[in-house]
Amino acid sequence: MNRTTNKFQWTRKHLIGIKDLSVEEITYILDTAKGFENLSTRSVKKVPALRGKVLVNMFFEDSTRTRNSFTLAASRLSADVVEFSKTSSSVSKGETLLDTARNLEAMGIDIVVIRHSAGGAPVLLSRSINACVINAGDGYNEHPTQALLDAYTIREKRGSLEGLKIGIVGDIAHSRVARSDIWAFTKLGAEVILVGPPTLMPAQVNKLPVRVSHSLDAVIEELDVINMLRIQFERLGGNPFPSVREYSHFFGLTVERMEKAKKDIIVMHPGPINRGLEIESEVADGNNSVILDQVANGLKVRMAVMFLVSQAAANQDTEIKTTNPS
């Protein structure tokens, strides 16, 4: 791993969200992730950074992409990984989140990656156990590593987010990705424009540092980056739009709509994709798409986060032992 030249010292043993991170902290994570860039091309795709550490993936919601990304990232840092499944655990018998976490901690885990349907679950966990806690998505609140890999991908393509206009399109109301992206992008100097029908906007969107448009056609010509969100049918209540066909007509990223955009616009999607609804296949697989780059960059970012929180925890333990020698 290449050493970052940034002199900033990382001190957080948990990564709960982007909102509370400083610009310097976000940049430090991205710079650290850059140091892992060449690992995937080596004959031996491992470094001993977390050798002897144990990570548990506590996913209380279904996930393929994020869970596998964390698992592979931990493996490449030489950590041992425990895969937690709600259906095959004592949670299905009524055990609480905290009791489950404390039992796992008693087995010697060092890092907990948690995805939970309840907003605030990672915060609760971080206050109740000694292990490092990384938020892999909590309710409608945040998904910090997704925002970091999104920012990393844009920075990789453009060098910086400063001055860029970034559109986030779709189901903003139910999207933790959107919330983390908003904080990451604006802190790094971009202007964020939320696009979607009024029924899919957060209740207090006016308190966010964003512009709002209810027409994709009205703003697409000015965008440098467009991030198409998945319509989360499993979370929708009622009928937020008349039909799938109508939503696609007004807010889908089509080949025809792309003709109005800048030639070098960056097309993103956090996945999984509802092809033909949020985005046409020709666009998702086209030259402007960085969707697969996002997946690849997720490994680097998650390796960086695990490495940094583990180092911060080790430093805090050293300070405690120094201050209170036995």
C-alpha positions as CSV (number, residue, x, y, z in Angstrom):
1,M,0.0,0.0,0.0
2,N,1.3,3.4,-0.9
3,R,1.4,5.9,1.9
4,T,-0.8,8.9,1.7
5,T,1.2,12.2,1.9
6,N,-1.6,13.8,3.9
7,K,-0.3,14.6,7.4
8,F,-3.8,14.4,8.9
9,Q,-4.2,11.9,11.7
10,W,-7.4,9.7,11.6
11,T,-8.9,9.3,15.1
12,R,-12.4,7.7,14.6
13,K,-12.8,4.1,15.5
14,H,-16.3,4.0,14.0
15,L,-17.7,5.2,10.7
16,I,-21.4,6.0,11.3
17,G,-22.2,8.6,8.7
18,I,-20.8,11.3,6.4
19,K,-22.8,14.2,7.9
20,D,-20.4,14.5,10.9
21,L,-17.2,14.0,8.9
22,S,-15.0,17.0,8.1
23,V,-13.8,17.7,4.5
24,E,-10.3,16.7,5.8
25,E,-11.6,13.4,7.1
26,I,-13.4,12.5,3.8
27,T,-10.4,13.4,1.8
28,Y,-8.1,11.3,4.0
29,I,-10.3,8.3,3.5
30,L,-10.2,8.8,-0.3
31,D,-6.5,9.3,-0.2
32,T,-6.0,6.1,1.8
33,A,-8.2,4.2,-0.6
34,K,-6.0,5.4,-3.4
35,G,-3.2,3.6,-1.7
36,F,-4.9,0.3,-2.3
37,E,-5.5,0.9,-6.0
38,N,-2.9,-1.5,-7.3
39,L,-3.8,-4.4,-5.0
40,S,-6.3,-5.9,-7.4
41,T,-3.7,-6.2,-10.1
42,R,-1.1,-8.0,-8.0
43,S,-0.5,-11.8,-8.2
44,V,-1.2,-12.0,-4.5
45,K,-4.2,-9.8,-3.8
46,K,-3.6,-9.5,0.0
47,V,-1.8,-7.3,2.4
48,P,-1.4,-8.2,6.2
49,A,-2.9,-4.9,7.4
50,L,-5.6,-6.6,9.4
51,R,-4.0,-10.0,10.0
52,G,-5.3,-11.5,13.3
53,K,-8.4,-9.2,13.3
54,V,-12.0,-10.6,13.1
55,L,-14.8,-8.8,11.2
56,V,-18.4,-9.7,11.4
57,N,-21.0,-8.8,8.8
58,M,-24.2,-8.2,10.6
59,F,-26.8,-7.7,7.8
60,F,-30.4,-7.5,9.0
61,E,-31.5,-6.6,5.5
62,D,-30.9,-8.4,2.3
63,S,-27.7,-7.4,0.5
64,T,-25.5,-9.0,-2.1
65,R,-23.3,-6.2,-3.5
66,T,-22.4,-4.4,-0.2
67,R,-22.0,-7.6,1.9
68,N,-19.7,-9.2,-0.7
69,S,-17.7,-6.0,-1.1
70,F,-17.0,-5.8,2.7
71,T,-16.2,-9.6,2.8
72,L,-13.8,-9.4,0.0
73,A,-12.2,-6.1,1.2
74,A,-11.7,-7.7,4.7
75,S,-10.2,-10.8,3.1
76,R,-7.7,-8.7,1.1
77,L,-6.6,-7.1,4.3
78,S,-6.1,-10.7,5.7
79,A,-8.9,-10.4,8.3
80,D,-11.0,-13.3,9.3
81,V,-14.7,-12.8,8.4
82,V,-17.8,-14.1,10.2
83,E,-21.0,-13.9,8.1
84,F,-24.1,-13.2,10.2
85,S,-27.5,-14.1,9.0
86,K,-30.7,-12.9,10.7
87,T,-32.7,-15.9,9.7
88,S,-30.2,-18.5,11.1
89,S,-29.3,-16.5,14.2
90,S,-30.8,-16.1,17.7
91,V,-32.4,-12.9,16.5
92,S,-35.1,-15.1,14.9
93,K,-35.8,-16.4,18.4
94,G,-36.2,-12.9,19.9
95,E,-32.6,-12.0,20.9
96,T,-32.0,-8.3,20.8
97,L,-29.5,-6.5,18.6
98,L,-27.3,-5.6,21.6
99,D,-27.3,-9.1,23.1
100,T,-26.4,-10.5,19.7
101,A,-23.5,-8.0,19.3
102,R,-22.3,-8.6,22.8
103,N,-22.2,-12.3,22.4
104,L,-20.3,-11.9,19.2
105,E,-17.9,-9.5,20.9
106,A,-17.3,-12.1,23.6
107,M,-16.0,-14.4,20.9
108,G,-13.3,-11.8,20.1
109,I,-14.5,-9.7,17.1
110,D,-12.8,-6.5,16.3
111,I,-15.0,-4.9,13.6
112,V,-18.7,-5.0,13.1
113,V,-20.2,-4.0,9.8
114,I,-23.9,-3.5,10.3
115,R,-26.9,-3.0,7.9
116,H,-30.2,-2.5,9.7
117,S,-33.7,-1.3,8.8
118,A,-33.7,1.0,11.9
119,G,-32.0,4.4,11.5
120,G,-29.6,4.9,14.4
121,A,-28.8,1.2,14.9
122,P,-25.1,1.7,14.2
123,V,-24.9,4.6,16.7
124,L,-26.5,2.4,19.4
125,L,-24.1,-0.4,18.7
126,S,-21.1,1.9,18.8
127,R,-22.1,3.1,22.3
128,S,-22.6,-0.4,23.6
129,I,-19.6,-2.5,22.4
130,N,-15.8,-2.0,22.3
131,A,-15.4,-3.2,18.7
132,C,-15.2,-0.8,15.8
133,V,-18.6,-0.2,14.0
134,I,-19.0,0.5,10.3
135,N,-22.4,1.5,9.0
136,A,-23.4,-0.4,5.9
137,G,-26.8,1.3,5.7
138,D,-29.3,2.2,8.5
139,G,-33.0,2.8,7.7
140,Y,-33.5,5.9,5.6
141,N,-30.5,7.6,7.3
142,E,-27.1,7.0,5.8
143,H,-24.9,4.6,3.7
144,P,-21.5,6.2,4.2
145,T,-19.2,3.8,2.3
146,Q,-21.5,4.1,-0.8
147,A,-21.1,7.9,-0.8
148,L,-17.4,7.6,-0.3
149,L,-17.0,5.2,-3.3
150,D,-19.2,7.5,-5.3
151,A,-17.0,10.5,-4.4
152,Y,-13.9,8.4,-5.1
153,T,-15.2,7.4,-8.6
154,I,-16.0,11.0,-9.5
155,R,-12.6,12.3,-8.3
156,E,-10.9,9.5,-10.2
157,K,-12.6,10.7,-13.4
158,R,-12.5,14.4,-12.9
159,G,-9.7,15.0,-10.4
160,S,-11.9,16.9,-8.0
161,L,-15.6,17.5,-7.2
162,E,-15.1,21.2,-6.8
163,G,-17.5,23.2,-8.9
164,L,-19.2,20.2,-10.4
165,K,-23.0,20.0,-10.8
166,I,-24.3,16.6,-9.7
167,G,-27.8,15.4,-10.2
168,I,-29.3,12.8,-7.9
169,V,-32.4,11.5,-9.5
170,G,-35.3,9.4,-8.3
171,D,-36.5,8.1,-4.9
172,I,-34.8,10.6,-2.7
173,A,-37.3,10.1,0.2
174,H,-36.3,6.5,0.9
175,S,-32.7,6.7,-0.1
176,R,-29.9,6.5,2.5
177,V,-27.5,6.7,-0.4
178,A,-28.9,10.1,-1.5
179,R,-28.4,11.5,2.0
180,S,-24.8,10.4,2.4
181,D,-24.1,11.5,-1.2
182,I,-25.5,15.0,-0.5
183,W,-23.2,15.5,2.5
184,A,-20.1,14.0,0.7
185,F,-20.6,15.9,-2.6
186,T,-21.4,19.3,-1.1
187,K,-18.5,19.1,1.5
188,L,-16.1,18.4,-1.4
189,G,-17.3,21.4,-3.3
190,A,-20.0,20.2,-5.7
191,E,-23.5,21.6,-6.2
192,V,-26.2,18.9,-5.8
193,I,-29.5,19.0,-7.6
194,L,-32.2,16.6,-6.4
195,V,-34.5,15.5,-9.2
196,G,-37.8,13.6,-8.9
197,P,-41.5,13.9,-8.3
198,P,-42.6,15.8,-5.2
199,T,-43.9,12.5,-3.7
200,L,-40.4,11.1,-3.7
201,M,-38.7,14.1,-2.0
202,P,-37.9,14.2,1.7
203,A,-40.4,16.1,3.9
204,Q,-37.8,18.7,4.9
205,V,-35.8,18.9,1.7
206,N,-35.6,22.7,2.1
207,K,-33.2,22.2,5.0
208,L,-30.7,20.3,2.9
209,P,-27.9,22.1,1.0
210,V,-29.4,21.3,-2.4
211,R,-31.4,22.6,-5.3
212,V,-34.6,20.7,-6.2
213,S,-36.1,20.2,-9.6
214,H,-39.2,18.2,-10.5
215,S,-38.1,18.0,-14.1
216,L,-35.1,16.0,-15.3
217,D,-35.3,17.7,-18.8
218,A,-35.0,21.1,-17.1
219,V,-31.6,20.4,-15.6
220,I,-29.9,17.6,-17.5
221,E,-28.0,20.0,-19.9
222,E,-26.2,21.5,-17.0
223,L,-25.2,18.4,-15.1
224,D,-21.6,17.1,-15.0
225,V,-22.6,13.9,-13.1
226,I,-25.9,12.1,-12.9
227,N,-26.6,9.5,-10.2
228,M,-29.7,7.5,-10.9
229,L,-31.3,6.0,-7.8
230,R,-33.2,2.7,-7.6
231,I,-36.9,2.9,-7.1
232,Q,-37.3,1.1,-3.8
233,F,-40.6,-0.7,-4.3
234,E,-40.2,-2.6,-1.0
235,R,-40.3,0.7,0.9
236,L,-42.9,2.6,-1.1
237,G,-46.2,3.2,0.6
238,G,-49.3,4.1,-1.4
239,N,-48.8,5.2,-5.0
240,P,-46.1,7.9,-5.2
241,F,-46.4,8.0,-9.0
242,P,-49.3,7.0,-11.3
243,S,-47.4,4.2,-13.1
244,V,-44.0,2.7,-13.7
245,R,-44.3,3.7,-17.3
246,E,-45.1,7.4,-16.5
247,Y,-42.1,7.5,-14.0
248,S,-39.8,6.2,-16.7
249,H,-41.1,8.7,-19.2
250,F,-40.4,11.7,-17.0
251,F,-37.4,10.6,-14.9
252,G,-35.8,7.7,-16.7
253,L,-32.3,8.2,-18.2
254,T,-32.9,7.2,-21.8
255,V,-30.8,7.3,-24.9
256,E,-32.9,10.2,-26.2
257,R,-32.4,12.2,-22.9
258,M,-28.7,11.5,-23.0
259,E,-28.5,13.4,-26.3
260,K,-29.4,16.6,-24.4
261,A,-26.6,16.0,-21.8
262,K,-23.0,17.0,-21.9
263,K,-20.9,14.7,-24.0
264,D,-18.7,13.8,-21.0
265,I,-21.4,13.5,-18.4
266,I,-20.7,10.8,-15.8
267,V,-23.5,8.3,-15.3
268,M,-23.8,6.5,-12.0
269,H,-26.1,4.1,-10.2
270,P,-25.6,2.5,-6.7
271,G,-27.3,-0.7,-7.9
272,P,-29.1,-2.9,-8.2
273,I,-30.5,-1.5,-11.4
274,N,-34.1,-1.7,-12.6
275,R,-33.3,-1.6,-16.3
276,G,-35.8,0.1,-18.4
277,L,-37.2,2.0,-15.4
278,E,-34.5,4.3,-13.9
279,I,-32.1,3.8,-16.8
280,E,-32.1,2.2,-20.2
281,S,-29.6,-0.7,-20.8
282,E,-27.9,1.2,-23.6
283,V,-27.1,4.0,-21.1
284,A,-26.2,1.8,-18.2
285,D,-23.7,-0.1,-20.4
286,G,-22.6,3.0,-22.4
287,N,-19.4,4.9,-22.6
288,N,-20.5,7.5,-20.0
289,S,-21.4,4.8,-17.4
290,V,-19.1,4.3,-14.4
291,I,-21.4,1.8,-12.7
292,L,-18.8,-1.0,-12.7
293,D,-16.1,1.4,-11.7
294,Q,-18.2,2.2,-8.6
295,V,-18.3,-1.5,-7.7
296,A,-14.5,-1.9,-8.1
297,N,-13.9,1.3,-6.2
298,G,-16.1,0.1,-3.3
299,L,-13.4,-2.5,-2.5
300,K,-10.7,0.2,-2.2
301,V,-12.9,2.5,-0.1
302,R,-14.0,-0.3,2.3
303,M,-10.5,-1.5,2.7
304,A,-9.5,2.0,3.6
305,V,-12.3,2.5,6.1
306,M,-11.6,-0.9,7.8
307,F,-7.9,-0.1,8.0
308,L,-8.4,3.4,9.4
309,V,-10.9,2.5,12.1
310,S,-8.8,-0.5,13.2
311,Q,-5.7,1.8,13.5
312,A,-7.7,4.3,15.4
313,A,-8.9,1.7,17.8
314,A,-5.3,0.4,18.3
315,N,-4.1,3.9,19.0
316,Q,-6.8,4.5,21.5
317,D,-6.0,1.2,23.3
318,T,-2.3,2.2,23.4
319,E,-3.2,5.6,24.9
320,I,-5.4,4.0,27.6
321,K,-2.6,1.6,28.6
322,T,-0.1,4.4,28.7
323,T,-2.4,6.6,30.8
324,N,-3.4,3.8,33.1
325,P,-0.5,1.3,33.3
326,S,-1.3,-1.9,35.2
